[in-house]
Amino acid sequence: MTETAVCVDFGSTWTKALHVAICDGAVLGTASHPTTLDDVMVGYDACLAELGAADARAGRAEVRACSSAGGGLRIAVVGNEELVTAEAGRRVALSSGGKVVAVVALAADGSGDELESTLRVAQPDVVLLTGGTDGGNSEALLTGARLLAEVWGGPVVVAGNADARDEVARVLAGHAHVLADNVVPRIGVLAPGSARSRIREMFLAHVIGGKGLTARPEFAGLVRGATPDVVLTGVEVLARLVAPRGRGVAVVDVGGATTDVYSVVELDADSVGREVVATTAATRTVEGDLGVRWSAPATLAAADGAVLPAGDGAVLPAGAGLGEYADRVATDPGSLPADERDAAYDEQLAGLAAGLALRRHAGRARVVLGPGGKVVEREGVDLREVGLLVASGGVFRHGAAGVEGRVLAGLGSDASQGWLVPEDARVVVDRSYVLAAAGLLAADHPQAAAGLAASLVSFG
């Protein structure tokens, strides 16, 4: 066994590499290169050459990677009921590292016209088929399988009524498919683990090699999963380290095209089972309209319709030029801030993206009038007691000192307005991108993964 590992993330904009000691997770070197989408291995070679020049062990290290290049993993969810199985599938797809490009509730008349047109427009890589609780009516899941066999030629992950598994397998014979445990085995329970694992299998077997990212065959062998799926595993490693303190962990990752929020929290025992689609301890949401490059104009548009505190960067001086800057970086997403003014614009965009994404992930507490009088109604994941908030993304890693405080300054105001965002969390920056590396190493080298995660807690 080699004494070191190189962990690589083929990102949509940048390819990042981390040289790690397997014994304890110590970071031995870092490298990055703009992602070369005509052939992602060109950027990869540049990163390995840089690491090898600093430490010869990198040239003989074990290499494992994750990828969101080329659009990442696109998932469509098909369920028989919009508010239960389709919604459950959407949550599972997000936790599996995918971007949910469509959620389809099957037509009551069993026709496939809407399904076919939706899939044609959405162009998913994988379809997640859900339907029914275990022991319940099997027909909904079978109807979905029959329609997919007619209108969809790509891979399918089946995660519905366990009693229908054998018949569904016969319907989908000849199509790429795998069977997972039901994501909703009974009402009020969400079980994402099996489907999450099967989606990863499909990504590796049928998706990653088909995106035309390189002609070199070793690429598919390097990639272990979609980047967001791997990062969530790293967040789970980090959460286990801080669990003895009784508080959860949240991560806000501001990217060029999307802003992802990950959280691992201890669920309120009183609330478990009360929701039709249950909350899970580990959750990821992805906001496809919030980012600081491709999605910069959309970020401004989303902020324009929201009431944001000044700390989020929403209150801008007249003629500040943020709109012009957003348009410019959207057309040149590989650009870096040219001066202090550009850097300030980047921070303002990041503040808007992070603030809105955390709101959408956490939801809000509202007082509503129920049959028994006034009650507090909540939605989303309650992050108020989170003790550690990790800021990730280029704007944080490469920003000036104190960037995390400036970008996330609006959280206190959000909490006072009823948003269930972190109220008193310690904020650290994942400057070396260790969470992805921790996720890549967690299964085979848990000590190294724990050491990487611990570096965030120890040093921030």
N, C-alpha and C positions, 0 to 999 in steps of 0.2 A: 504494500500500500504506500502511495506517495505521502510525503509529510505535509504537503500543502495542496490547496485547491484554488482554482480560478473560477469565480462565479461571474457570469456575464448576463446582462439584460440587454437584449436587442429592442430598444425603445423606438417609438414612432419618430423621434427627433434625434436622440442621442443613444449611442451604444456605450454602456458603462461596464467596467470590469473591476473586480475586486480580488486581490491575491490574499488568501487567508491561510493561517496556520491551522491544521486540522486538530491539533492537540487541545487548543484553548480558544480558537476563534480570533486570535490577534490579527489585526489588519496589517499586512506586510507591504501593501502597495495598492494604488488605485490608478485607473486610466479611463479616459473617455474619448470618444471620437464621434463626429456627426454620423448618424446612421446613413449608410450608403445603400439606398433602396434599390439601385440597379443591381447591386450584389452586396448583400449585408455582410458577407465574409471579408470584404475589403476593410471595412471599419473594424471588424473583429481582429483581423491580422494586425492592424495598427495598434490596437489596445494590447494584444499579447506581446508585440515587439517592445512596446514601452515598458510593460511590466517585466519582461525578460531582461531588458537593459539595466533595470534597477536591482533585480534579484534573479540570478540564473535558475533558481528553483522553479520559477513560473513557467519556464520552457518545458519542464517535465511533469508539471502538476496535473492532477485530475481536473478536467474542465466540465462544468455543467452550466446550463443556460436556461433562461426563460425569454419569452418574446411577446411583444405587442406590436411588432413592426407589421407594416402592410395592413393596418386596420385591426390587428388583434383578432380576437375570437368573437364572431357575430352569431348570436343565438336568437332563434325565434321560439316562442313558447306557445304550444297549442294545448288548450284545456277545454273541458266541457262546460265550465261555469266561470264566468269572468271574475267573480268576487271570491272564489275559493281555490279551485285547482289551478286556474290560470294565474292567479295572483301568487299562489304558493310557488308555482314554477318560475315566475319572474324573480322572486326572491332567491330561489336556489340558483338560477342562472347567474345572477349577479355575484353570489358568493363563490361561484365556480370560475370567476375571472372573465366572464363574457360581457360584451355589450349587447343588451337586449334590444334588438332592432324591430321586433314585432311581438305582440301578445294577441293571440286569436282565440276567442271563445267560439266554439263550433256552432253553426247554425242549427236551430231547433229542427229544421226539416231535413237535416242530414246531408245537405248539398255541400259541394266543395268549391263552389265558384269563388266565394270570398277568400277562402283559404288559398286557393291557387293564385289569385291576383295579389294577395298580400305578400306571399312568399316571393312572387316574381319581382315585386317592387323592392322588398326588404333585402333580398339576396343574402340570407343567412348562410353561415358555414355549417351549422348544426341545428336540428329541430329537437326540442325537449317536449315530449308528449306526456301529458298528465291526464288524470281523470279517475274519479271515484275513490272511495275509501276501501280499505281491505275488507272483503266480505260483502261489499255492497253491489250495486248494479254494475255489471261488466260491460253493458252495451255501449256506454259513452266512450270508453277507452278503445273498444273494438271499432267503433265508427271512426274515431280519429285515425286509427291504424289503417283502415281501409282507404280513407281519403288520402292519406299521405302516400300510400302505395300507388295511388293513381296520379297524384299531381306533383310529387316531390321525389327527386332522384338522388338526393344527398343523404348523409348519415342522420340517424334518429336515435335518441336516447329515450327509452320508455321508462317512466317512473310513476306508474299509476296502480290501480287495483291489482294486488298480487294474484288474486284468483283468476285473472284473465291473461296472465303472463304467457302461458303455453299457446293459447289461441292467437294472441297478438304476434308471437314469434312466427307462427305459421303464416299469418297474413303478410308479414314483412319479410318472409323468406325470399332471398334474392336481392334484398336491399341491405345496405350497410346499417346495422342496428345493434344495440346492446340493451340488456335489461337491467334495470336498477330497482332497488326497493322503492316502495311508494313514498313520495314526498309528503303525502297527507294520509298516513295509515288510518287515522281517525280524526274526526273533527276536533279542532283545537290543538293539534299536534303537527309540527313541521319537522320533518326528518331529512335534512339535506345531504348527509354524509355520503350515502351510497351514490346518489345522482351526481354529486360533485365529483366523485372519483371517476365515474363513468364518462362524464363530460370531458374530463382531462384526458382519458384514454382516447376518446374520439378526436380531440384536438391534436394529439400526437400522431395518431394513426392516419387521419384523413384530411387534416386541415393544414398543419404547419408545413408539410412538404408541397402543398398545392397552391401556395400563394405566389410562386414565382420569385421568391426573394433571393435565390441563388441557384446556380447549377451544380454546386459542390455538394455531394451526397452526405458529407459529414455533418452538415448543419442540422438535419433532422435528428441525428443521433445525439447532438449536444443538448437539444431543447427538452426540458423536463415538464414544462407546463406553460400556460398563459401567465404573463407577468402578474396581473392582479390576483390570480389564484395563488401563486407562489408568495406574493407579498402578504396575503391574508394568513397563510401558514406562518410566516415570520411574525406577524402581529400576535398570533396565538402563542408562539414561543415567548414573546415579550410579556404577554398577559400572565403567563404562568409564573414569571419571575416576580411580578409585582402583586400577584394574588394574595400573598400573606398580609399585605397591607390593607386588604379589603376593598380596594378601589380598582376600577377598570382602566382600560387603555383605549384611546382613540387616535387615529392617524388621518390627517388631511393632506392629500397628495395633489398639488396643483400642477397640472401639465399644460401642454400647448393646446390640446384638443379637448381634454376632459379634466374634471376634478373628481377624484375618488375619495370617499371617506370610508374608513374601516373602523370597526369598534368591536371590542370584546368586553362585555359587561356582565356582572352578576344579575340574573333576572330576579325580579320581584316575585317571590313565591306566591303571593296573593293573586298575582295577575296571570300566572301560567295557566293555560287552559281556558281562560275566559274569552279569548279572541277566537273567531272562526279560523283564521290563519294565524298561528302562533308566532311570536317573536322568538328568535334564536339568540344564543349568547354571542356568537360570532356573526357579524353582519357587514356587508359591503354594499354601498350604493355608488353608482357612477352617474355623473351629470354630464351628458354629452353636449350641452350647450354652454358649459362653463370652462373656460381655459384662457391662457394668456398669449396664444399665438393663433392657430386656426380659428378658435372660437372666441377670440377677443371681442369682435363686434357683437356676437350673441350674448356675451357676458354683460356688456353695457346695456343691451336691450332688456335682459332679464332684470338687471338692477334698476332700470328706469321704472319698472312696474312694482318695485318693492319699497317698503319703508325701511331704510337702512340707517343705522347710526353713523355719525361722522367718522368714527374710528374705522369703519369699513372702507373708507375712501370714497363714499358716495357724495360728500359735499366737496365740490371742486371749485377753484377760482374761475371766474369768468374768462372764457377764451383759453382755457388751460391746454387745449389741443389733444386731450385724451382720445377723443373720437378719431382724429386723424392718425394718431399713433396706433390705435387698435386696427384701423384699416391697413396701415402700412405693414404691421407684423403679421397680419392674416395673409397677406400676399407674399410675404417672405418669412416663413415660420422658422427658418434657421438663423435669423438675425439675432444679435446680442445687443444690449443697450450700448449706445455709442458714447453717452455722457451721463452726467448726474441727472439731468432732466428725464432722459429715457429710463434710467433706473427707477426714478420716482414714479413714472407712468407704469412700469412693470409692477411695482409694489401696490399701486392703486388697483390695477387689474386683479392682482393676486388677492388683495383684500376683499374685493367684491366676489370673486370666485369662491374663496374659502368660506366667507361668511354665508353666502347663499347655499353652498353645498352642505355646510354643517347644519343649517336650518332645515334643509330638506331631509337630511338623514335623521335628525333628532326629533323633528316635529315640535309641537307646541301644546302647552296645557291651556285648556279653555274652561271657563265656568259655564255650564249649560243647565237648563231647567229640565229635570227629569220627573218621573212620576212621584218620586219621594222628595222633591225639592231640588235645590241647587247641588250639582255634583261637578267634580273636576274630571274632564274628559281629556285623555292624552292620545297622541298618535306618534308613530316613529319610535326611535330608540332613545330612552331617557339617558342622557350623557351628563347630567348635572353632577353626579358624584365621581366622575372620571378623575383619577389622580394624575394621569400622565397624558399629555397631548403632544403627539409627534408631528412636526411640520416637515413635509417632504416635497421635493420638486426643485427644479433649477433655480427658481427665484429665491428659495431659502438657502440652498447650498452655496450659491455664488453671490448672494447679496452682501451688502455692507453690514458691518456689525450692528446687531440689534434688529435685523430685518423682521424676525419672527414677532417681536413685540409690536412693531409698527403695523404689520400686515394683519395681525390677529387682535388688534386693539379693540375692535368692536364687540368682542364676545361678552364683555361685562354688560354692555347695554342690551344685547340680545337676551341675556339671561333675565335681566330685570323686566323685560317685556313678555315673559312667559315662554320664550323658546327654551327647549330642554337641552341647551348646549352646556359644555363644561363651565362650571362656576368658579372653581378654584384649582385648576389643574396646573401642574408644572409643565412648562412648554420647553421641548428640546427639538433640535433640528437633526434629521438623519443626513448629516453632511457626507458620509461615505456610502450611503445607500446600502446600509447593512441589513435592512429588513428583507429585501429580496434575496440576499445571500443567505440569511438565516433560514428562509423558507426553502431554498434549494438544498441546504445541508441538513435540514431537520430530521429527515427519515434515516439517513445513513451515518450522519455525524452529529448526533444531538448535543454533544459537549461543545463542539465548535459553534453550532447554532445558538446555544445558550450564551456562549461568550460574546458573540456578536451582538445579541440583544442586550446583554448586560452593559455593553459599552455605551449604549444610549442612556441608560439609567445612571451610570457612573459619571459620565463626562458630558452628556448632552451635546 
